[in-house]
C-alpha cells in the first residue's frame, strides 16, 4: 500500500488566463497530535486551531506568503505532497499549519479557506494593515501559502494562486503580506523578499482584467523535426538568442541555463509538445 497521500478532491482555480489544479487534503477536525509537536500543540491536542478566520466569520482579510526549503522526493510524488503529509498525519512540521503548499505547478491544500492556521508567529494579535485603515492578524485573519524553494515556476504559480485567493475574498494586492510583516524577526519569504515588489506586480497582473489568456502564455506546438532548440525557435518565428533562451529556461523551471545539450533538449521537448512557457 502506498504511503503517499491521495487528494480527497481536486478542483480548478482560474485567474488571469491561467487555470490552476488544486489537490485538496484538509486536515480533519478530529486530527490529534501523536506527539508533542509544539508548545501550542501537545500530544493529544488538535493538529490545527479549529477556529474560523475573521473573528469567526470565516472571511479572510489577507494572504500571507511564506518560503520553505526545497526537498528531494521519490519520483512517485512531489514536495507539496510530502510537506502536506509531514504536517498530517506524520506530525513533523513543528506546529506549522498552512492552507497551501506550492511546488512548480503542484498545489496541495491543507486547510479550508475559512479556517485559521498556525503560520505567522503572531499568535492572537493584530497590527495595522498595510493601508493603515484597519487591523489584521496573520493567523487570525489570513490564508497562508508556502512557496517551496526558489524555483521561478513555483513563484509564478504562487503569484497566480495568491491572485485567485485575493479575488475570491474581494481583496486587492494591498492585502498581500509577507510572513515578516507579522513576525519581523523572520526573514520570510526568504527567496521572494529580495524581489517582493516584482512578486506583487506578478500577482497584480493576474488580477488585471487585461491578463492574457492561458494559451498566449505558451509557444505554439512546433513541427520542427531536428534537434536544435535554436533552429526550432527560428522555425516558428521566435527570437533564439542565448539571452532569450535563458529567460525561457527560467520560465520553465530550468535554473542556471548555460546552453547545455541536456537543457536544450528539455526545452525542445516542451516546445514540440506545445508546453513551453513564454517568459513573463
Backbone torsions as a table, in degrees:
resi	resn	phi	psi	omega
1	UNK	NA	133.0	-177.1
2	UNK	-67.4	143.3	176.8
3	UNK	-86.6	-9.6	-176.0
4	UNK	-79.0	148.3	-179.5
5	UNK	-75.3	151.2	170.1
6	UNK	-116.7	135.0	-179.2
7	UNK	-63.5	146.4	175.4
8	UNK	-76.8	-25.5	179.8
9	UNK	-157.2	146.3	173.3
10	UNK	-122.6	131.1	179.4
11	UNK	-137.1	163.9	-178.4
12	UNK	-102.4	142.3	176.1
13	UNK	-128.5	115.3	-175.8
14	UNK	-107.6	134.3	-179.9
15	UNK	-157.2	135.0	173.5
16	UNK	54.2	35.1	179.5
17	UNK	84.6	0.1	179.7
18	UNK	-115.0	143.6	176.9
19	UNK	-115.4	121.2	179.9
20	UNK	-99.5	148.4	174.1
21	UNK	-108.6	121.4	-177.6
22	UNK	-110.0	127.8	177.3
23	UNK	-99.9	112.6	-173.2
24	UNK	-93.0	124.7	174.6
25	UNK	-140.9	80.2	-174.4
26	UNK	-74.2	132.1	176.0
27	UNK	-63.4	124.0	-176.4
28	UNK	-62.1	149.2	177.1
29	UNK	-58.6	-31.0	-177.2
30	UNK	-88.3	3.7	-179.2
31	UNK	-65.0	131.0	-179.3
32	UNK	-123.7	142.4	-178.7
33	UNK	-62.1	134.5	-179.9
34	UNK	-88.0	-7.1	179.3
35	UNK	-155.4	176.1	172.8
36	UNK	-72.2	106.5	-176.0
37	UNK	-87.1	-41.7	-179.7
38	UNK	-159.9	171.8	-179.7
39	UNK	-59.0	-30.0	-179.2
40	UNK	-97.0	4.0	-178.8
41	UNK	-145.2	83.6	-179.8
42	UNK	-86.2	165.0	179.5
43	UNK	-51.9	130.7	178.9
44	UNK	89.3	-9.4	179.8
45	UNK	-90.9	161.9	-178.7
46	UNK	-57.8	144.1	-178.7
47	UNK	-84.9	6.3	176.3
48	UNK	-155.1	166.5	-176.5
49	UNK	-61.9	-29.3	-177.9
50	UNK	58.7	39.7	177.0
51	UNK	-136.3	159.7	-179.0
52	UNK	-90.5	151.9	174.5
53	UNK	-66.7	164.5	171.1
54	UNK	57.4	51.9	177.5
55	UNK	56.1	38.7	176.0
56	UNK	90.0	-4.7	-178.0
57	UNK	-78.2	-23.1	-175.6
58	UNK	81.7	3.4	-178.7
59	UNK	-93.3	123.9	179.1
60	UNK	-78.7	147.8	177.5
61	UNK	-113.3	2.0	179.8
62	UNK	-179.5	172.5	176.2
63	UNK	-126.1	128.1	-178.4
64	UNK	-106.2	131.2	-180.0
65	UNK	-102.4	131.7	177.3
66	UNK	-123.8	161.8	167.0
67	UNK	-122.0	139.4	169.5
68	UNK	-128.8	162.1	-174.8
69	UNK	-67.9	147.8	173.8
70	UNK	-72.4	152.4	-179.1
71	UNK	-138.2	156.3	175.9
72	UNK	-88.3	137.8	179.7
73	UNK	-132.3	169.8	172.2
74	UNK	-63.4	149.4	175.6
75	UNK	-60.5	-13.9	-178.4
76	UNK	-82.7	-8.7	-178.4
77	UNK	-141.9	-164.5	-179.0
78	UNK	-147.9	164.3	-176.9
79	UNK	-59.8	-32.6	-179.6
80	UNK	-65.4	-41.1	176.1
81	UNK	-66.4	-40.7	-176.0
82	UNK	-67.7	-38.4	176.2
83	UNK	-66.9	-37.2	176.6
84	UNK	-60.8	-47.1	-179.2
85	UNK	-65.8	-36.5	178.9
86	UNK	-64.0	-32.5	177.5
87	UNK	-70.1	-55.4	177.6
88	UNK	-150.0	126.1	21.1
89	UNK	-97.5	4.1	-170.6
90	UNK	-82.5	-16.9	175.1
91	UNK	57.9	45.4	-176.8
92	UNK	-116.9	16.8	-175.2
93	UNK	-107.1	21.7	174.8
94	UNK	54.6	30.8	174.8
95	UNK	93.2	-7.6	177.4
96	UNK	-72.7	129.5	177.4
97	UNK	-136.7	115.0	-176.9
98	UNK	-117.2	169.9	179.6
99	UNK	-80.7	-41.3	-174.8
100	UNK	-136.6	142.9	165.7
101	UNK	-114.2	132.8	-178.4
102	UNK	-124.1	128.9	173.3
103	UNK	-140.8	115.3	-174.5
104	UNK	53.5	-120.1	-179.9
105	UNK	-96.6	2.5	-178.6
106	UNK	-86.2	130.8	177.8
107	UNK	-132.0	124.4	174.4
108	UNK	-118.1	133.6	180.0
109	UNK	-106.4	127.3	-175.6
110	UNK	-107.6	-20.9	-179.8
111	UNK	-130.1	149.3	173.8
112	UNK	-65.6	156.4	-174.8
113	UNK	-68.0	-16.0	179.5
114	UNK	-100.8	5.2	-176.2
115	UNK	-95.7	148.4	170.3
116	UNK	-78.2	150.8	174.5
117	UNK	-122.7	-175.4	172.2
118	UNK	-119.8	104.2	-175.0
119	UNK	-156.3	-23.7	-169.6
120	UNK	-94.7	-13.3	179.5
121	UNK	72.4	14.5	-178.6
122	UNK	-110.8	11.6	176.6
123	UNK	50.1	-122.3	-177.2
124	UNK	-112.4	40.3	-178.0
125	UNK	-110.8	159.6	174.2
126	UNK	-127.6	154.5	177.1
127	UNK	-136.6	166.8	178.5
128	UNK	-55.5	137.8	178.2
129	UNK	-75.4	176.3	-174.7
130	UNK	-64.7	-27.6	179.0
131	UNK	-84.2	-10.7	-178.1
132	UNK	60.5	26.8	176.9
133	UNK	-104.8	-3.9	-177.6
134	UNK	-166.8	-163.4	-178.1
135	UNK	-128.0	149.7	-178.1
136	UNK	-146.0	142.5	175.3
137	UNK	-115.0	140.4	179.5
138	UNK	-62.9	-57.7	178.7
139	UNK	-71.9	-37.4	-173.1
140	UNK	-72.3	-32.9	-166.8
141	UNK	-129.4	-5.0	-168.9
142	UNK	-121.6	148.8	172.3
143	UNK	-88.4	138.8	-174.5
144	UNK	-110.8	137.3	174.5
145	UNK	-120.7	125.0	172.2
146	UNK	-97.6	114.2	175.4
147	UNK	-90.7	115.3	-173.9
148	UNK	-81.9	120.9	177.4
149	UNK	72.0	-164.8	-176.2
150	UNK	-123.1	24.4	178.1
151	UNK	-67.3	131.6	-179.9
152	UNK	-56.2	-34.7	-180.0
153	UNK	-66.2	-38.4	178.5
154	UNK	-63.7	-42.8	179.2
155	UNK	-63.3	-40.1	179.9
156	UNK	-64.0	-44.9	178.1
157	UNK	-63.5	-39.9	179.3
158	UNK	-62.1	-42.0	178.7
159	UNK	-63.6	-41.8	179.2
160	UNK	-65.4	-42.9	178.9
161	UNK	-63.8	-43.0	178.7
162	UNK	-60.1	-41.9	179.5
163	UNK	-64.3	-41.8	178.9
164	UNK	-61.5	-42.2	179.6
165	UNK	-65.9	-45.7	179.8
166	UNK	-59.3	-44.2	179.3
167	UNK	-64.0	-41.1	-179.7
168	UNK	-61.6	-36.1	-178.4
169	UNK	-88.9	0.4	-178.2
170	UNK	72.0	30.9	-177.7
171	UNK	-112.4	171.6	178.2
172	UNK	-121.3	-178.8	-176.3
173	UNK	-64.4	-19.1	176.0
174	UNK	-68.1	-11.5	177.5
175	UNK	-101.6	17.8	176.0
176	UNK	-97.4	127.1	-172.9
177	UNK	-125.9	153.5	168.6
178	UNK	-91.0	157.8	172.5
179	UNK	-57.4	-38.8	-177.2
180	UNK	-60.4	-28.6	179.8
181	UNK	-59.0	-38.3	-177.7
182	UNK	-93.7	-23.1	-179.0
183	UNK	-136.3	84.8	-172.7
184	UNK	-56.4	-22.3	-179.5
185	UNK	-77.2	-11.6	-178.0
186	UNK	-95.0	124.7	176.0
187	UNK	-88.2	68.8	-171.5
188	UNK	-139.6	134.5	6.7
189	UNK	-80.1	112.3	-168.0
190	UNK	-61.2	-32.9	-178.7
191	UNK	-82.9	-26.0	-176.5
192	UNK	-94.8	-28.1	-177.6
193	UNK	-51.6	-41.8	-178.8
194	UNK	-61.7	-21.4	177.5
195	UNK	-131.7	42.3	-177.8
196	UNK	-58.5	-39.9	179.6
197	UNK	-59.1	-40.1	178.6
198	UNK	-65.4	-40.1	179.1
199	UNK	-64.0	-41.2	177.5
200	UNK	-61.3	-39.8	180.0
201	UNK	-66.1	-39.0	176.3
202	UNK	-60.7	-44.9	179.7
203	UNK	-62.8	-42.4	179.9
204	UNK	-63.1	-35.1	178.9
205	UNK	-62.9	-39.4	178.5
206	UNK	-67.5	-28.0	178.5
207	UNK	-80.1	-16.1	-176.1
208	UNK	-70.7	137.4	176.4
209	UNK	-66.7	-13.6	-179.5
210	UNK	-94.9	9.0	179.6
211	UNK	-60.5	138.0	-177.8
212	UNK	-69.0	150.9	176.3
213	UNK	-63.3	157.4	-174.1
214	UNK	-57.6	-34.8	-178.1
215	UNK	-62.9	-25.4	179.7
216	UNK	-80.2	-5.4	179.3
217	UNK	-89.1	-2.7	-178.2
218	UNK	-124.6	146.8	170.7
219	UNK	-69.4	148.4	176.8
220	UNK	-65.9	151.0	178.8
221	UNK	-57.4	139.0	-174.1
222	UNK	-107.9	133.3	179.9
223	UNK	-95.4	4.0	178.8
224	UNK	-55.1	132.7	-173.8
225	UNK	-98.0	-5.9	-177.0
226	UNK	-82.9	-164.8	-175.5
227	UNK	-122.5	18.2	-178.7
228	UNK	-109.3	121.1	177.6
229	UNK	-66.4	-31.9	178.7
230	UNK	-62.4	-49.5	-179.9
231	UNK	-68.8	-33.9	179.4
232	UNK	-64.1	-44.6	178.1
233	UNK	-64.8	-40.4	178.3
234	UNK	-61.6	-36.5	-176.4
235	UNK	-66.2	-21.6	178.5
236	UNK	-108.2	14.2	174.6
237	UNK	75.7	24.0	-179.6
238	UNK	-103.8	154.2	176.1
239	UNK	-60.7	143.3	-178.1
240	UNK	-131.0	18.1	179.5
241	UNK	-64.1	159.4	-179.9
242	UNK	-60.1	-42.8	-177.1
243	UNK	-62.9	-38.0	179.5
244	UNK	-72.7	-38.9	177.5
245	UNK	-63.1	-32.9	177.5
246	UNK	-64.5	-40.2	177.3
247	UNK	-66.5	-40.6	178.1
248	UNK	-62.0	-43.9	-179.5
249	UNK	-59.2	-45.4	-179.4
250	UNK	-62.0	-40.0	-180.0
251	UNK	-66.2	-20.5	-178.3
252	UNK	-109.3	20.1	172.7
253	UNK	79.7	16.0	178.0
254	UNK	-103.3	99.7	-176.7
255	UNK	-82.9	152.7	175.6
256	UNK	63.5	43.9	-177.6
257	UNK	-63.3	128.8	179.1
258	UNK	-128.0	8.5	-178.7
259	UNK	78.7	20.6	-179.4
260	UNK	-68.0	152.7	-178.9
261	UNK	-56.7	-41.1	-179.6
262	UNK	-65.1	-38.1	179.0
263	UNK	-68.7	-44.1	179.7
264	UNK	-64.8	-37.9	178.8
265	UNK	-63.6	-39.4	179.1
266	UNK	-64.7	-41.7	178.1
267	UNK	-65.1	-43.4	-178.7
268	UNK	-63.1	-40.8	179.0
269	UNK	-59.8	-46.3	179.4
270	UNK	-63.5	-40.6	-179.0
271	UNK	-63.2	-43.8	-179.3
272	UNK	-66.1	-26.4	-179.9
273	UNK	-90.3	-2.4	-177.0
274	UNK	73.6	22.6	-176.7
275	UNK	-114.4	12.0	-179.0
276	UNK	-85.7	116.9	-177.9
277	UNK	-75.8	142.8	173.3
278	UNK	-78.8	146.6	176.2
279	UNK	-66.3	145.1	-178.8
280	UNK	-76.2	NA	NA
